[in-house]
C-alpha cells in the first residue's frame, strides 16, 4: 500500500476578530506566502467576497448566495453567528499523475451565517487560500427549518476588475465539450462552461473552475454586467438546478492566480480541494499506453456492428495483441464486441448488453492469448446515453470484466441527452458518473470516461478514475466537416481543458490520408504527433493508428518508450494558442522527455536544459521536423539525431508550420 501522507501539520487558530461598523462586518484571509488576500464582507446583511494579489484587486466585491425557489432567496438578511479559521500544511503522494508529491498548504476561514428573521436558516461559507489561488464552497447545515430543498439558482459572482481576454467554449451549444476554444474579451462572452482561462494585461493568468463535483450541477458562467461573471448551473429537465438534503455541501469554486504558464499548469488547488483517496490498495492501478481498432473504424476498415467488416473479431484482436506484445505496448482496447451495436444504437442504447459478446468474439480465447503475450485487454461499454440500462447492468458488467481478468474499461455516452432528457453536466449526469466510478472501484476496474462531465479532480478520491475525453480530440481529424482540428488547437487545450484533468485525446496517427472524408485530415506534422505525448497529459495514452502504418517507421520508437506516469512536469515556454514547450521527468528513472509544438506558424526556439540534474550527462535523441516539413504540404519528414547534453546545454528547436519536436533525454 502506498504511503499517502508524508507530513501533516494542522494549526487551529482562535476565532478572528471582527472589524464591525454598523451592519457591515469584514474578515480577511491571507495565503501562506502573504501574496493573496481574500476579504469576506457582510454588507447590510448580504455576503460578498473579493480577492487581491500583490496589493492589486483581482476580484472586486462579488455576491454570494442562492435562490432556493421562486421568491425564496438565501442571499440577504444575514448576520454572522460564527467565525473560525484553520491552516493545513501537508504533502501527499499520488497513485499516478504529473508529479509524485502534491503540496497542500492553505489558510482557511469559515463564516457561519443565519437569517435575522423569518425561518432563520443557516448557511456556512468556507474559504481556503493557497499560494496559488482561492477556493470556496457553501455548506447547508442540518437545521430545523431546512431539510429537503431545491436550488433554483446559485448567485455566486466573479467580478473581474478588467475586461481581459478569456479562452472559453459555449456551455450549451456544443455536445460533450467537443468545441474549439476561442479567445475573446470577458464581457463579450455568452454562457460558457468552466474552466475559463483568462490572460491578464500584466502577463498573468486567472483560471475559473470548480473542484469536487460529486452531487451537484456543473457550473457555467455568463456576464451579467460588463466583467461580472455569474454562476449558471446546468438544470434538470424539470428546470430545477439541484435537489438537496441537509447537511449538504456544494462543490468548491476555484480561482487560480498564476504569474506564468508553468505556475498555471502546475497549480494543484483543484486536487487539494477533493477528498483523499477512498482506496487503500491502488497497487492494481497501472497507467499505460494502448492500441486498438478505433481508428480503423473511423477510416472505414472496420465497423462496430456485426457484418463483413466487423472489427472486434477474435482474429483481429489476436493481431492487435501480437503487435502490442512485439512493441511493448501494455494494452489493447476492444470496441464493438457486445450485442447492441446493430441498428440505431445512439437512440436505442437501452438495447446494449454488457455481458454478451458477439459470436465472432471469443472473449475467453482472446484474454487467454493476451495473458500469454503479457498484454492487458481494455474493455468498452458504450451506453448510447442510456444510463438506466447501464446502471441496471453495472454490477454484472464489471463482475464480468473482473472474471475475465480485465481491469480497464472505456465508457461512452454518445447521445446529446442521457436517457433522452437529461444533460450530461446536470446533477443527474454527475450522480451517474460517480456511481460508475465507485462501482468500478469495487471490482478493481480503471475507467476511461468518454462524453463525460468536465473533470474536477475526483481522481484524487478515486484513483481508478484515470482519464476522460471532454475535448475535441483526434477523432475530429477523421470525420469533421470543417477539415479537422486546426494546428493551434493542441496549443490551446493544455491550458484550458487540460487544466481540468487528464484527457484522452488519442493522438499518434502516422498516415494522414483519409479514404472516407478526403477533405478531412490530421493537421500536424508527424513530429508533432510524437511531441503531443509529452505536451498533453493522460495516464492512458493511445497509439491511435493502424499497426501497418507504424511498420518500419523509426519514429514509432518514441511512442514505444515515452512514459505516461511522471515525477515532475515543467512548462518551459509557450503562449496559449501559439506554441508550447513541456518537459516531464519519468517517475521510475532519471530520464526526461521534452515536447514542443507550434500552431500554423513556423517557430525558432532556444531551450535551456537547466532542469536536468547538475553534473549528469544525458543522451538526447531528437525527433524533429525536416527542413522542408509543413503540416499541409509535406507533413511526414522527420529527422532523428542524437547528441550528449547536460544542465548547461541549450537546444535549438526549429518547428515547422504545424510542427513539433520530441526529445528523449536518457541519463548516462
ABEGO torsion letter per residue (X at the ends): XBBABABBBBBBBBBBBBBBBEABBBBBBBBAAGABBBBBBBBGGBBBBBBBBGGBBABBBBBBEBBABBGBBBABGBBBABBBBBBBBBBBBBABEABABBBBBBBBBBBBBBBABEAGBBBBBBBBBBAAEBBBBBBBBBBAABBBBBBABBABBBBBABBBBBBBBBAAABBGGBBBBBBBBAAABBBBBOBBBBBBAAGBBBBBBBBGBABBBBBBBBBABEABBBBBBBBBAAGBABBBBOBBBBBBBBBBBBABAAAAAABAAAAAABBBBABABAAABBBBBBBEAAAAAAAGABBABBEAABABBAAAAAAAAAAAAAAGBABBBBBGABBGABEBAAABAAABBAABBBAABBAAAAAAAAAAAGBBBBBBBBAGGBAAAAAAAAAAAAAAAAAAGBABBBBBBBBABBGGABBAABAAAAAAAAAAAAAAAAAGBBBBBBGBBBBAGAAAABAABABBBGBBBAAAAAABAAGEBBAAAAAAAAABAAAAEBBBAGBGBABABBAABAABBBBBBAAAAAAAAAABBBABBBBABBAAAABGBAAAAAAAABBABBABBBBABEBBGABBBBBBBBAABABBBBBBBBBABBBBBBBBAAABBBGBBBBBBBBBBBAABBAAABAABBBBBBBBBBAABBBBBBBBBGBBBBBBBBBX
